[in-house]
Amino acid sequence: MLNSDKFGDEVRADIEEAQNIGVKGVPFFVFNRAYAISGAQPVEAFTQTLTKSFDDWKQVRS
């Protein structure tokens, strides 16, 4: 894969999306396309964000 362009379009689309939502560095995590965590954060930040994202997802699915 490293020597091919098989997933080039997908990679370019991911880069464009990241730029559109303001990603400036790594690590950067996006949950449910609605919540983001940038940089190294404590476990509690991930737990809260995952819980909120999952609760929102459940409401949409109901």
C-alpha positions, 0 to 999 in steps of 0.5 A: 500500500505504501507504494501505491495510490490506491487510497489516495482520494480517501486520504486527501478527503480525510485531510480536507475534513480535518482542515475544515474542522480545525485540526492543527495537531495530533492527537485529535479525536472526533466523536460522532462528528460532533465532539472533539478532544485535542491533545493529551487529556485526562481519562475523565475528558474522554469518558465525559465526551464518549458518554455525551456523544453516545447519549446524543447518538442514542437519541437520534436512533430512537 
